[in-house]
Amino acid sequence: MRSEKEMMELILSTAREDERIRYVVMNGSRANPGAKADIFQDYDIVYGVTRLADFTEDPHWIDRFGNRLVMQMPDTTQIYPGEVRKGAFAYLMQFTDGNRLDLTLVSPEKTDEYVGRDSQTIVLLDKDGILPEVGKPSDRDYWIKPPTEKEFLDSCNEFFWVSPYVAKGLWRVEIPYALEMLNVPVREMLARALEWHIGIRHGFEVSAGKAGKYFEQYLEPELFAAYLATYPTARREAVWDSLMAMQRLFDRLAREIAQHFGYPYPEGDSSRVFLHLEHVRDLPKDAEVLYTKEETQRLFGEME
């Protein structure tokens, strides 16, 4: 595996030797002094170029960076359709020696969009002296932000609204659907609550990382263990257990967050949804109605 020194020299020498490359900027974890270095850290590099088409029409020029295990060009993919970027093009390269280079090429008119807007930025080369001062690199742009009251309440609403989808899928024994609902929209709201909990404990001056990768670092051990317990196997009962564990954990966190900020908490939604989930879990597979009048009265009679 090539060393960091070798990779940086290759990246910079490529730029120095090519007049069309006017500047080099590094983003990502290697530009974050607080990030833990390891063998999986990639190189997030931006080349400012004068003639972008020269670098995109014939991609063979990137062969100089090494033998590739696999490569992706996200600006050409049709898997995730969206707006076509103008003035920028990326080569994401995983090399056979273990190194990875995410190289973005940027035309002059896009410089302001790619330089100086990310606190994790280091200017490595500026041939023309045109780049703005970027300041001391840090992860401050990725710090957890305190929720507004509406953001908090909307997150609670999403959590409670989608949770019954999981129950429906489990009753129907549609495990892939149930897992998708559990692990995408429901878990996303739970992760938000965990982030806000971390933010409260650390003054909103830390980042939980992509997909909560730093949760273990910032959560109390008991709370982190409770979160890990919400990841199920694909067995129906295990998914039920995870769903109910998520309800209890979210309720605990959301109450704390509401109290901290002085926000209202939809206790009624929380209790009604919890009762509904327990009811569906016990609902016979041959049930012809979701609730009888008696069941509705018994569970939710105070609202009638």
VEXDREN-2710 file (C-alpha; in Angstrom, 1 decimal):
% VEXDREN-2710
k/r/px/py/pz
1/MET/0.0/0.0/0.0
2/ARG/1.5/3.3/-1.0
3/SER/2.2/5.7/1.9
4/GLU/0.4/9.0/2.4
5/LYS/3.6/10.8/1.4
6/GLU/3.7/8.8/-1.9
7/MET/0.0/9.5/-2.6
8/MET/0.3/13.2/-1.9
9/GLU/3.4/13.5/-4.1
10/LEU/1.6/11.8/-6.9
11/ILE/-1.4/14.0/-6.6
12/LEU/0.6/17.2/-6.4
13/SER/3.2/16.3/-9.1
14/THR/0.4/15.5/-11.5
15/ALA/-1.0/19.0/-10.9
16/ARG/2.4/20.8/-11.1
17/GLU/3.3/19.2/-14.4
18/ASP/0.0/20.0/-16.1
19/GLU/-0.6/23.7/-16.9
20/ARG/-4.3/23.0/-17.2
21/ILE/-4.5/22.2/-13.5
22/ARG/-4.4/25.5/-11.6
23/TYR/-5.0/24.5/-8.0
24/VAL/-5.4/21.6/-5.7
25/VAL/-7.6/21.4/-2.6
26/MET/-8.1/18.6/-0.2
27/ASN/-11.4/18.0/1.7
28/GLY/-12.8/15.2/3.8
29/SER/-11.4/13.5/6.9
30/ARG/-7.8/14.1/5.9
31/ALA/-8.5/17.8/6.2
32/ASN/-10.0/17.3/9.6
33/PRO/-7.2/17.4/12.3
34/GLY/-9.6/15.7/14.7
35/ALA/-10.3/12.7/12.6
36/LYS/-8.7/9.4/13.5
37/ALA/-6.3/8.3/10.7
38/ASP/-6.5/4.7/9.5
39/ILE/-5.9/2.6/6.4
40/PHE/-9.3/3.2/5.0
41/GLN/-9.1/7.0/4.8
42/ASP/-9.5/8.2/1.3
43/TYR/-8.1/11.2/-0.5
44/ASP/-10.8/13.8/-1.3
45/ILE/-9.1/16.0/-3.8
46/VAL/-10.3/18.9/-6.0
47/TYR/-8.4/19.9/-9.1
48/GLY/-9.2/23.3/-10.5
49/VAL/-8.8/23.0/-14.3
50/THR/-9.0/25.3/-17.3
51/ARG/-10.4/22.9/-19.8
52/LEU/-12.7/20.4/-18.1
53/ALA/-13.6/18.6/-21.3
54/ASP/-9.9/17.6/-21.8
55/PHE/-10.1/15.6/-18.7
56/THR/-13.5/14.0/-19.2
57/GLU/-13.6/13.0/-22.9
58/ASP/-10.6/10.6/-22.5
59/PRO/-10.4/9.2/-19.0
60/HIS/-7.2/7.2/-19.6
61/TRP/-5.1/10.0/-18.2
62/ILE/-6.2/8.9/-14.7
63/ASP/-4.2/5.6/-15.2
64/ARG/-1.2/7.4/-13.8
65/PHE/-2.7/7.2/-10.3
66/GLY/-2.4/3.4/-10.1
67/ASN/-4.1/0.1/-10.9
68/ARG/-7.7/0.3/-10.1
69/LEU/-9.8/-2.3/-8.3
70/VAL/-13.0/-0.5/-9.3
71/MET/-14.0/3.0/-10.3
72/GLN/-17.2/5.1/-10.4
73/MET/-18.0/8.2/-12.4
74/PRO/-21.1/9.6/-10.6
75/ASP/-21.7/12.3/-13.1
76/THR/-22.4/9.7/-15.8
77/THR/-24.5/7.2/-13.8
78/GLN/-28.2/6.8/-14.5
79/ILE/-28.8/4.8/-11.3
80/TYR/-29.6/7.9/-9.2
81/PRO/-31.0/10.4/-11.7
82/GLY/-31.0/14.0/-10.8
83/GLU/-29.6/17.3/-11.9
84/VAL/-26.6/17.1/-14.1
85/ARG/-23.6/19.0/-12.7
86/LYS/-22.2/21.6/-14.9
87/GLY/-18.6/22.6/-14.6
88/ALA/-17.6/19.7/-12.4
89/PHE/-16.8/16.0/-12.9
90/ALA/-15.6/13.3/-10.5
91/TYR/-13.6/10.1/-10.7
92/LEU/-13.9/7.9/-7.7
93/MET/-11.1/5.4/-7.7
94/GLN/-10.4/2.4/-5.5
95/PHE/-6.9/1.1/-6.2
96/THR/-5.6/-2.4/-5.9
97/ASP/-3.1/-1.4/-3.2
98/GLY/-5.9/-0.3/-0.9
99/ASN/-5.7/3.5/-1.4
100/ARG/-8.8/5.4/-2.6
101/LEU/-8.9/8.7/-4.4
102/ASP/-12.0/10.7/-4.9
103/LEU/-11.0/13.3/-7.5
104/THR/-13.3/16.1/-8.5
105/LEU/-12.4/18.3/-11.5
106/VAL/-13.8/21.8/-11.4
107/SER/-13.9/24.5/-14.0
108/PRO/-13.0/28.1/-13.1
109/GLU/-16.5/29.5/-12.8
110/LYS/-17.3/26.8/-10.2
111/THR/-14.3/27.6/-7.9
112/ASP/-16.4/29.4/-5.3
113/GLU/-18.7/26.4/-5.0
114/TYR/-15.9/24.0/-4.3
115/VAL/-13.4/26.0/-2.4
116/GLY/-14.0/27.7/1.0
117/ARG/-17.5/26.5/1.6
118/ASP/-16.4/23.4/3.6
119/SER/-14.6/23.8/6.9
120/GLN/-12.7/20.6/6.1
121/THR/-10.6/22.3/3.4
122/ILE/-6.8/22.6/2.9
123/VAL/-5.3/24.4/-0.1
124/LEU/-2.4/22.3/-1.3
125/LEU/-1.5/24.3/-4.5
126/ASP/-2.7/27.6/-5.9
127/LYS/-0.7/28.5/-9.0
128/ASP/-2.4/31.8/-9.6
129/GLY/-3.0/32.9/-6.0
130/ILE/-6.8/33.2/-6.6
131/LEU/-8.2/31.0/-3.9
132/PRO/-9.9/32.6/-0.9
133/GLU/-8.5/32.2/2.7
134/VAL/-10.1/29.0/4.0
135/GLY/-9.1/29.3/7.7
136/LYS/-8.0/26.6/10.0
137/PRO/-9.5/23.3/8.9
138/SER/-12.0/21.6/11.3
139/ASP/-15.2/19.7/11.2
140/ARG/-17.3/22.6/12.5
141/ASP/-19.6/22.6/9.4
142/TYR/-20.6/19.1/10.4
143/TRP/-21.4/19.8/14.1
144/ILE/-24.8/18.7/15.2
145/LYS/-27.2/21.6/15.1
146/PRO/-30.0/22.1/17.7
147/PRO/-33.4/21.5/16.3
148/THR/-36.1/24.2/15.9
149/GLU/-39.4/23.4/17.6
150/LYS/-40.9/22.6/14.2
151/GLU/-38.0/20.3/13.2
152/PHE/-38.3/18.5/16.5
153/LEU/-42.1/18.1/16.2
154/ASP/-41.9/17.1/12.6
155/SER/-39.4/14.4/13.4
156/CYS/-41.6/13.1/16.2
157/ASN/-44.5/13.0/13.8
158/GLU/-42.6/11.1/11.1
159/PHE/-41.4/8.6/13.7
160/PHE/-44.9/7.9/15.0
161/TRP/-46.5/8.0/11.6
162/VAL/-44.2/5.5/9.9
163/SER/-43.9/3.1/12.8
164/PRO/-47.3/1.5/12.1
165/TYR/-46.1/0.8/8.5
166/VAL/-43.6/-1.6/10.1
167/ALA/-46.3/-3.3/12.1
168/LYS/-48.5/-3.7/9.0
169/GLY/-45.6/-5.3/7.1
170/LEU/-45.0/-7.7/10.0
171/TRP/-48.6/-8.7/10.3
172/ARG/-48.7/-9.4/6.6
173/VAL/-45.3/-11.3/7.0
174/GLU/-43.8/-8.9/4.4
175/ILE/-40.4/-8.9/6.1
176/PRO/-38.4/-7.0/3.4
177/TYR/-41.0/-4.2/3.5
178/ALA/-41.1/-4.1/7.3
179/LEU/-37.3/-4.0/7.5
180/GLU/-37.1/-1.2/4.9
181/MET/-39.6/0.9/6.9
182/LEU/-37.8/0.1/10.2
183/ASN/-34.3/0.8/9.0
184/VAL/-34.9/3.8/6.8
185/PRO/-37.6/6.4/7.8
186/VAL/-38.1/5.1/11.4
187/ARG/-34.4/4.7/12.2
188/GLU/-33.5/8.0/10.6
189/MET/-35.8/9.8/13.1
190/LEU/-34.3/7.8/16.0
191/ALA/-30.8/8.7/14.8
192/ARG/-31.8/12.4/14.8
193/ALA/-32.9/12.1/18.4
194/LEU/-29.6/10.4/19.3
195/GLU/-27.7/13.2/17.6
196/TRP/-29.6/15.9/19.5
197/HIS/-29.0/14.0/22.7
198/ILE/-25.3/14.1/21.9
199/GLY/-25.5/17.7/21.0
200/ILE/-27.1/18.6/24.3
201/ARG/-24.3/16.7/26.2
202/HIS/-21.5/18.3/24.2
203/GLY/-22.7/21.8/23.6
204/PHE/-23.5/21.2/19.9
205/GLU/-19.8/21.3/19.1
206/VAL/-19.3/17.8/17.9
207/SER/-20.2/15.7/14.8
208/ALA/-21.8/12.3/15.1
209/GLY/-20.3/11.4/11.7
210/LYS/-22.0/9.9/8.7
211/ALA/-24.6/7.3/9.5
212/GLY/-23.9/7.8/13.2
213/LYS/-20.4/6.3/13.0
214/TYR/-19.3/8.3/16.1
215/PHE/-22.3/7.3/18.2
216/GLU/-20.2/4.9/20.3
217/GLN/-17.7/7.7/21.0
218/TYR/-20.3/10.2/22.3
219/LEU/-23.2/8.2/23.7
220/GLU/-23.3/6.7/27.2
221/PRO/-22.4/3.0/27.0
222/GLU/-25.9/2.0/28.2
223/LEU/-27.5/4.2/25.6
224/PHE/-25.3/3.0/22.8
225/ALA/-26.1/-0.6/23.7
226/ALA/-29.8/0.2/23.7
227/TYR/-29.4/1.6/20.2
228/LEU/-27.5/-1.4/18.9
229/ALA/-30.3/-3.6/20.2
230/THR/-32.6/-2.0/17.7
231/TYR/-30.9/-3.7/14.8
232/PRO/-32.7/-7.0/14.2
233/THR/-32.2/-10.2/12.3
234/ALA/-34.7/-10.9/9.5
235/ARG/-36.9/-13.1/11.8
236/ARG/-40.4/-11.7/12.3
237/GLU/-40.3/-11.7/16.1
238/ALA/-36.9/-10.1/16.2
239/VAL/-38.1/-7.2/14.0
240/TRP/-41.1/-6.8/16.4
241/ASP/-38.7/-6.7/19.3
242/SER/-36.6/-4.1/17.6
243/LEU/-39.6/-1.9/16.7
244/MET/-40.8/-1.9/20.3
245/ALA/-37.3/-1.1/21.5
246/MET/-37.1/1.8/19.1
247/GLN/-40.4/3.1/20.5
248/ARG/-39.1/3.1/24.0
249/LEU/-35.8/4.6/23.1
250/PHE/-37.3/7.4/21.0
251/ASP/-39.8/8.3/23.7
252/ARG/-37.1/8.5/26.3
253/LEU/-34.9/10.7/24.1
254/ALA/-37.6/12.9/22.7
255/ARG/-38.9/13.7/26.2
256/GLU/-35.5/14.7/27.3
257/ILE/-35.0/16.9/24.2
258/ALA/-38.4/18.6/24.6
259/GLN/-37.6/19.3/28.3
260/HIS/-34.2/20.7/27.4
261/PHE/-35.5/23.2/24.8
262/GLY/-38.9/23.8/26.4
263/TYR/-40.7/22.3/23.4
264/PRO/-44.0/20.5/23.6
265/TYR/-43.9/16.7/23.2
266/PRO/-46.7/14.8/21.5
267/GLU/-47.3/12.3/24.4
268/GLY/-50.6/11.3/23.0
269/ASP/-49.2/10.2/19.7
270/SER/-46.5/8.3/21.5
271/SER/-48.8/6.4/23.8
272/ARG/-51.5/5.7/21.2
273/VAL/-49.0/4.4/18.6
274/PHE/-47.3/2.2/21.2
275/LEU/-50.7/0.7/22.1
276/HIS/-51.5/0.2/18.4
277/LEU/-48.2/-1.6/17.8
278/GLU/-48.8/-3.9/20.7
279/HIS/-52.3/-4.6/19.5
280/VAL/-51.2/-5.4/15.9
281/ARG/-48.5/-7.7/17.3
282/ASP/-51.1/-9.8/19.0
283/LEU/-53.6/-9.5/16.2
284/PRO/-54.5/-13.0/14.8
285/LYS/-53.5/-13.6/11.2
286/ASP/-57.1/-14.4/10.3
287/ALA/-58.5/-11.2/11.8
288/GLU/-61.3/-9.6/9.7
289/VAL/-61.2/-6.2/11.4
290/LEU/-58.3/-4.3/12.8
291/TYR/-60.2/-3.1/15.8
292/THR/-63.6/-4.1/17.2
293/LYS/-65.7/-1.4/18.8
294/GLU/-64.8/-2.9/22.2
295/GLU/-61.1/-2.8/21.5
296/THR/-61.2/0.8/20.3
297/GLN/-63.1/1.8/23.4
298/ARG/-60.8/-0.1/25.7
299/LEU/-57.6/1.2/24.2
300/PHE/-58.6/4.7/23.1
301/GLY/-61.9/5.3/24.9
302/GLU/-60.8/8.4/26.6
303/MET/-60.5/10.1/23.2
304/GLU/-64.0/9.2/22.0
END
